[in-house]
Amino acid sequence: MESWASLWGFAVNSSEAITHSDQEQAARAFEQIIGTSRALESVLEQVGCVASTDSPVLIHGETGTGKELIANAIHKASPRCGRALIKLNCAAIPLDLLESELFGHEKGAFTGAIAQKIGRFEMADGGTLFLDEVGDIPPALQPKLLRVLQEQEFERLGSGRTHKVDVRLVAATNRNLLEMVERNEFRSDLYYRLNVFPISLPPLRERREDIPALVEHFVEMFSGRMKRHIHHIPPETMAAFSSYSWPGNIRELQNLVSRAMILAQDGVLLNPLPASALPIPSPPSIGEMSRNPEPPEQMTIRESERALILCTLQATGWRIGGPKGAAERLGLKRTTLMYRLKRLGIERPLRRAASFEDFTPPEQPPSAAAM
């Protein structure tokens, strides 16, 4: 944590001595951010550069990468840290209510408006407003958002009175806004207004060196919540976490650590990932085996062939044909592989059919002449 404090202090006060209060403020800003990877350091350097300004910030990253944590850090490291940080997920609000959520409304402004309501911009006056999933704001509302960003003024629904505010905006999205601009789904002038200082968050698969620290952090967090104590994380469990692709990023990691805590036995954190989620090395092809024909010790040629075919079938989910099927991996024709399955007595374990191919009856084995 001290490294983040020094990093922020240098970025903001490069020509001045770093004061103790500067470091304390930076430590508070980054206290929930776990990791020491170069990819994360780069993000925090950008946070340190922009935090002291009132510039709009656009945070872009995949779902679950921690966009809200970065927004929190920007606010806590800014001169506005003593004022409110107001948050709104634009994708979670029905489109017909989003304008009221942002700007408020007067009593009787529309059916169901039984009382006056203060909008998020008024709540954030003097502080910071964080708009998550800003790409979901409908086109009809985008000009009003642009106006309040440029002029710092707006009117509540059902009122002609103009309200002045002093709000710093931090927005986030997992969508490509520039592509949306090209498709006329997002206003170009609003995009450029939001994109004054963009920050791109790396997915977890690009900062794998941070995974062990994140796992330990979540274990400690869930230990208190679940009243369960973990004394040991086996190397194979940590290796499984480190090698997984994490399409859901840090949020998925947090949820899987929670699952592992539930499954833990005698204080040992077990690997919660299914075998299908782990990378499986491709077995050698028949051609490669012919170049290195010596079979493993204590295994016949028939046993070696059977083991190789079974390994390949498991790796492909028992898919025989097609571009990712076992036949292609083994360098065989589909009909030839079907013949060898019958000759070696290999049958697929019984389970519910998962695709149309599972219902396809096996082809007749080729004649000896075809072999």
N, C-alpha and C positions, 0 to 999 in steps of 0.2 A: 504493500500500500504506500510505503514511503516513496517508492520509485514513481508512482503515479502523481503524488503530491509534488515531487521535484519537477517532473515533466510538465505539469500544468503551470507551476510557478515560473518556469523558464519561458514557456510559450507566451504567457501573459505579461510578464515583467522582465523581458530579456535584458533590459538595460539597467535594472535595479536589483538590489539584493532581495533574495527571497525571504519574506518575513514569516514568522511562526504562524500568524493568522492565515496567510496565504496557503500554507501547507495544510493547516487544519481544514480550511474550506475545501481544498482539493481532495483531501482524504474523505470528507463527507460526500463529496460529489461522486467519487469512484468506489465507495465502500461496497456496493452490490455487484461490481463488475469483477468477474473472476477470470484470471488468465494472464499469461506473460508472453504470448506469442507475438511475433513481429507484426502479423496482420492486425491484432488487437491494439498493439502499441500505435500503429499508424492511425487507427480510428481515434484513439484518445489524444493523440497529438492534434488532430483536427478539432476535437472538442475543446481542447485548451486554447486553440487559436480563436475560435468563434465565440466562446462563452461570454467574454467580457463585452461583446458588442450587442446591438439590438437587431442584427441582421436576421432575416428569416432563414431557417435551416430546413432542408429537405433530406430526410433519412430514407435511404432505399435499402431493402434487403428482403430475403426470402422470409416466409412465415416462420416464426419461432427463433429468429436470430437475435432478439433483444432490442428491438427498436425503441420500445418504451423506456428501457433502462438508460439508453443513450440520451433520450429526451430529458429524463430525470437528471442525468449528470450535467447536461447543458444548463438546465435551470439552477441547479444547486451551485454550480461554479460561476454563476452570473451575478451581477449586482442586484438582480431581482430576486435573489434566493430567499429573502425575507417576506416576499409576497406570495400570492397564491399561484400554484401550478394547476390549471384546470385541464381536464382530459375529456376527449370525446372521440368515440369510435364511429366514424361516419357510416360504416357498413352495417352497424348494429341498429341504426335508427331508420324507421320507415321514411321513404322519400318525402311524403307529404307532411311529415313532422320535423324534418331536418332543419328547415328554415327557422321554425320556432325555437328549436334547441339552440341554434347558433345566435339568433338575434332577439329572441324573446317575443312576447305578444301582449296586447292589451286585452282586458276583459271584453268578451263579445266579439273578438276579431274573427272568429270562425265558430262553427258549431262545436260545442264542447269546451270552448274557452271560457270557463266560469270564473276565472280570476286572472289577474295580471301575472305574467311570468317573466322572470329575468333570464336572459340568454347567456350562453357561455362567454361571449365577448365581454359582457358587462361584469360577469363574475371574475374574469381574468384581468380586469382593469388594474394597471400597475404591475402586473405579473406576466405569466407566460401561458399561452394556450397551446395545447398539444392536440393536433388533429390527426388521428390515426386513420389509415385507409382513405387518404384524401382523394385518391383516384375514383372513389365511389360517389363523390359529390355529383349530382345530376347537372347537365349543361345549363338548365334554366336557373340554377342557383349560383353558378360560377361567377357571373358578373357582379353579384352582390358581395361575394367573398373578395373579389378583386378590388372592389371599391373600398371596403373596410381596411384592406391591406395598404392601399395607396393613400387614402385620406384619413384613416383612423376614425371613421364616423359611419353611422348606420341609423336606420329607423326600425323600431319594433313593428311587428305585424299589427295592423290596425291603428297605427299612430303616424302622424305627420311630423312629430318632433324628432329632431336630429340629436343623437347622442354621440358625444366625443369620448374616445377611449385611448388609453396608452397600453397597447398589448404587443408583446413579442410572440411571434408565431413560429412554432416548430411543427412541421408536418412529416408524415411517414406514409410509405406505400410499399407494397410488394409487386406493384404493376409497373410496366414500362410506360411512363407518362408521355415520353417523346413519341412513341408509336401511337399512343392514343391521340396525340395532337395531329399526327399525319392522317389518322382516320376520322378527324373532326369530332372526336369524342371528348376532347379536353381542350379548353381554350389555350392558345399559344401564349397570350399575354399573361394569363394566370400562371402558366407553367414557368415562364421566365421570372415572374415575380417570386414564386416559391423557390425556384432553383438558384437563388443567389449564392448559397453555400451548400452544395450537396455533400452528403456523407454516405458512403456505400459500406454496408456491413458485410463482412465475409461470412459465408455459410460455415457450419461447424466442421464440415469435411476439409475445409481449407485452413483450419487451426487445430489439427488433431493433437498437437502437443499440449493444448489446454484441457483435453478431456479428463486426464487423471485428477486434476485440481477441481474440475467441475463435479466429477463423481464424488469426491471426498466432501465437497461442499454440500451437495444434495443429501448425502448419507448423514452428515451432521444435522442438517435441517430436519430431515424426516425422523431422525432418532428421537428428537424432542417431541415431535408431533405424535408419533406412533408409540412412544415409550418402548422402543426396541433399540438395542445396542448392537452395533456391528464391531467385532473385534478384529476381523480379518477380511481383506478383499483379495481372493486368489489371483495370481498372475494371469491365469487363463480367462478369468472374468474381465479383468482390465484390458487384456489383449482383444477380447471380443468387442468391448466397447470402442476401443481405439481403431479397429479395422472396419466397423460398420459404416455405411454411407450416410446415415442420419438425414433422410429427406425432410424430417420434421424439425431438424436442428436442435437447439438447446431445449425447447419445450418437449420434444420427444425424449431427449435424454433424461430430463427431469421425471417424466412420467414412467420411464422404464426403470429408473433407480427406485422410484416409489414401488413399482411392481416387485423388483428384486428384494426390497426391504420386507415386503409381505411374505415372500417365498423363503427368506433367509432361515437357515437352520443352524442352531448352536452358535449364533453370532457370526456366521460366515455368509458373505454376500454371494449368492449364486448367480450365474449368467442367465438373465431373463430372455435373451434373444433366441428365437427359434432357429433351428439348424438351417432352414431355408434362407434366413437373412444374412448368413455369414458367407464370405467369398469362398467358392469351391475351386481349387485349382483344376484346370482342364487335364484330364488323363491323356497319356500319350496315345497317338494314333497307331493303328495296326502297322502302318508303314514305318513309324519310328521304332516299334518293337522289332520289326524284321531286321533293322539295322543294328539292333542290340539284342540278339535273340536269346541271350542267357537268362533263363527264368530265375526268380528268387529261389533261395535255398528251401528245400523241403516242400516244393510246390510243383506239381506236374504241369505240363503244357495245357492240358484241359482245365485244370484249376486256375491257372494264370489267365486263360482266355475268359473263363466264367467270371473271375473277380474283376477283370477290366471292364467287361460288358456291364456287370451290375453297378460298378462305380459310375460309369458313364450314364446309365439309365437314371440313377438316383440324382446325378448332377443336372440332368435335363428334365427332371420331373416326369420320367418315363415317357417322354415324347420321343417317338422313334423316327418319324420323317420330318421334312421341313428344313428350313435354313438353320435352325438351332437344335435340330434333333440329334439323337445318339448316333444314327447312321452316318451323318455328315462328320461328326466329331471323330468317329472311328475310321473314316475313310472307306466306308462300305456302301453298297447299294442297299436300299431299304429292304428289298426282297431277300438279299443275302443275309442281312441281320435277322430278319424274321425266321429264316431257316435255322440259323445258329441258335436262336432263342429256343426253338423247339428241340433241337438236337441236344442242347445243354440242360433242358428241363427248367428254363427260367420262365417264371410266370409273374405277372404283376400282382402285388398284394391287393386283396379285395378292398375296395373303397367305392364311394359314390362317384359316378362318372362326372368329371368336371368340365368336359368340352365335347364337341361333336366328334372329335377324333377318337375319343374313348369308346364310342359306340361303333366304330368302323371295324368290321370283322377282319381277322388276319388274312393276309393273302396266302394262296397256296404256295408251298415251298417249290422252288425251281427244280427242274429235273437235273440229273447228274450231268447231262450234256451241257446245261446252262452254266454250271459251276466251272 
